[in-house]
Amino acid sequence: MVASEVTRGSHETSWRLTVAFMAFLMAAWGWIYVNVPALKDLALLYLLFTFAAITLGGLAYVSNSAYPFAVLGFPLLPDIPMPTLAGAFAGLLWLFAGGAIFKLTGLQISLYTTLPPLIAYLFAFLISTSEESFFRATILPMVVRLSQSKLAGVIITSIAFSMVHWLAYEATPNYLLSAFLFSILVSYLTLHYRTAWPAMVAHTVHNVVIVYSLMGLP
């Protein structure tokens, strides 16, 4: 399997945007860790996810022949509209398709409803983009390359994605099923567009709309 099947070359990637965004994620999680006690443990978890994505993405950049998972890189600005629209559609689609089996856990409802509204929306955005930076932008292409199988990459990544939600949020079986199926959807979007950007958009749209349904406008 050639690298171009699952990754973007450097000439297709906006590394300035990628570096700036990942630096923002690290800074935002650091701020939450220090200033929002209710999210301290989760902030540490997502700091580790983001750091791992940056580290593995850096290895990909300097050793592309051995670890070519540059899906972490954002598309060039002219290439962003179509993945963005596809991601937004997928996020809205899953609000309806996944709504039949997906319910927030009691822990999540309690967490969101006790946070200040702006912090709740920021948290929803940060967890969406950080999870996708780790799972879709890093783990998925890595497993695809090592296994030489897109299907194996999608399934293994989706199992890992679901397990993190079980451990972090005390997910129910229905929640785990929904997370697994959602992961399959956004993983195939990632492989199709060779960037995790549409997965980030889909996940953010999904989570922000759910927060809005709980809290309304900030």
C-alpha positions in Angstrom: 0.0 0.0 0.0 1.6 3.3 -1.1 1.6 6.2 1.3 -0.5 8.4 -1.0 -3.4 6.0 -0.5 -3.8 7.1 3.2 -1.7 10.3 3.6 -1.1 13.7 2.2 2.3 14.7 0.8 4.0 17.7 2.2 3.1 19.7 -0.9 -0.6 19.0 -0.2 -0.4 19.9 3.5 -0.7 23.3 5.3 1.9 22.7 8.0 1.6 26.2 9.4 -2.1 25.7 10.0 -1.4 22.3 11.5 1.3 23.4 13.9 -0.8 26.5 14.9 -3.8 24.4 15.6 -2.0 21.7 17.6 -0.3 24.4 19.6 -3.7 25.9 20.4 -5.0 22.5 21.6 -2.1 22.0 23.9 -2.4 25.5 25.3 -6.2 25.2 25.7 -6.0 21.9 27.6 -3.2 23.3 29.8 -5.4 26.3 30.6 -8.4 24.0 31.5 -6.1 21.8 33.6 -5.1 24.8 35.7 -8.3 26.7 35.8 -11.3 24.2 35.6 -11.0 21.8 38.5 -14.0 19.7 37.4 -12.1 18.9 34.1 -8.7 18.4 35.5 -8.4 14.6 35.0 -9.9 14.8 31.5 -7.7 17.7 30.6 -4.7 15.6 31.5 -5.9 12.7 29.4 -6.5 14.9 26.4 -3.2 16.7 26.9 -1.6 13.2 26.6 -3.6 12.4 23.4 -2.7 15.7 21.8 1.0 15.3 22.7 1.0 11.8 21.3 -0.5 13.0 18.1 2.1 15.8 17.8 5.0 13.4 18.6 3.9 10.7 16.1 3.1 13.3 13.5 6.6 14.7 14.0 8.1 11.3 13.5 6.0 11.0 10.3 7.3 14.3 9.0 11.0 13.5 9.6 10.8 9.8 8.7 8.1 9.6 6.1 9.2 6.4 4.5 8.9 4.5 7.8 6.0 6.3 9.5 4.0 8.0 6.8 1.0 9.1 8.8 0.8 12.7 7.8 -3.0 12.6 7.8 -2.4 14.8 10.8 -1.6 17.6 8.4 -4.5 19.9 7.4 -5.3 20.4 3.8 -4.2 23.5 1.9 -6.9 26.2 2.2 -8.2 25.8 -1.3 -8.8 22.0 -0.6 -10.7 22.6 2.7 -14.3 23.3 1.4 -15.3 19.8 0.3 -13.9 17.9 3.3 -15.6 20.5 5.6 -19.0 20.0 3.9 -18.7 16.2 4.0 -17.7 16.4 7.7 -20.6 18.7 8.6 -23.0 16.5 6.8 -21.7 13.4 8.6 -22.0 15.1 11.9 -25.6 16.1 11.3 -26.4 12.7 9.9 -25.1 11.0 13.0 -27.3 13.2 15.2 -30.3 11.6 13.6 -29.0 8.1 12.7 -27.1 7.6 15.9 -29.8 9.3 18.0 -31.8 6.1 18.1 -29.0 4.3 20.0 -26.9 7.1 21.5 -27.6 8.7 24.9 -25.2 10.7 26.9 -24.1 9.1 30.1 -25.1 10.5 33.5 -21.5 11.5 34.0 -21.5 13.5 30.8 -24.8 15.2 31.5 -23.7 16.1 35.0 -20.4 17.4 33.7 -21.8 19.6 31.0 -24.6 21.0 33.0 -22.4 22.1 35.9 -19.9 23.9 33.7 -20.2 27.5 32.7 -21.7 27.6 29.2 -18.7 28.9 27.3 -16.5 26.4 29.0 -18.9 23.6 28.1 -18.8 24.6 24.4 -15.1 25.0 24.5 -14.8 21.5 26.1 -17.0 20.0 23.4 -14.9 21.5 20.7 -11.6 20.5 22.3 -12.5 16.9 22.9 -13.8 16.5 19.4 -10.6 17.8 17.7 -8.2 16.2 20.2 -9.8 12.8 19.8 -9.7 13.0 16.0 -6.1 14.3 16.1 -5.1 11.1 18.0 -7.4 8.4 16.6 -8.1 9.5 13.0 -5.0 11.6 12.2 -2.5 9.3 13.9 -3.6 5.8 14.9 -5.8 5.1 11.9 -3.1 5.7 9.2 -0.5 4.1 11.3 -2.5 0.8 11.7 -3.5 0.9 8.0 0.2 1.2 7.0 1.4 -1.5 9.4 -1.4 -4.0 8.6 -1.6 -3.1 4.9 -5.4 -3.1 5.3 -7.8 -0.2 5.4 -10.5 -2.4 7.0 -8.2 -3.5 9.8 -7.2 0.1 10.4 -10.8 1.2 10.6 -11.9 -1.6 12.9 -8.9 -1.5 15.3 -9.1 2.3 15.6 -12.9 2.2 16.2 -12.5 -0.4 19.0 -9.8 1.8 20.6 -12.0 4.9 20.2 -15.0 3.1 21.9 -12.9 1.8 24.7 -11.6 5.3 25.6 -15.2 6.4 25.9 -16.0 3.5 28.1 -13.1 4.2 30.5 -13.4 8.0 30.5 -17.2 8.5 30.5 -18.6 5.2 31.9 -20.3 4.5 28.6 -23.2 2.2 28.4 -23.4 -0.6 25.8 -25.6 1.5 23.5 -23.1 4.4 23.8 -20.2 2.1 22.9 -22.1 0.8 19.9 -22.8 4.4 18.7 -19.2 5.4 19.3 -18.0 2.4 17.3 -20.3 3.1 14.3 -19.5 6.8 14.4 -15.8 6.0 14.4 -16.3 3.8 11.3 -18.0 6.6 9.5 -15.4 9.3 10.2 -12.6 6.8 9.6 -13.7 6.2 6.1 -14.1 9.9 5.6 -10.5 10.3 6.7 -9.2 7.7 4.4 -11.2 9.1 1.5 -10.0 12.7 1.9 -6.6 11.7 3.3 -6.9 14.1 6.1 -8.6 14.0 9.5 -10.1 17.4 8.9 -13.6 16.1 7.9 -13.6 13.8 11.0 -12.9 16.8 13.2 -15.7 18.8 11.6 -18.1 15.9 12.0 -17.2 15.3 15.6 -17.4 19.0 16.5 -20.8 19.5 14.9 -22.1 16.4 16.6 -20.8 17.4 20.1 -21.7 21.1 19.9 -25.3 20.4 18.8 -25.6 18.0 21.8 -24.3 20.6 24.2 -26.8 23.1 22.7 -29.6 20.7 23.3 -28.6 20.5 26.9 -27.8 24.2 27.6 -29.0 26.4 24.8 -26.9 29.3 23.6 -24.0 30.4 25.9 
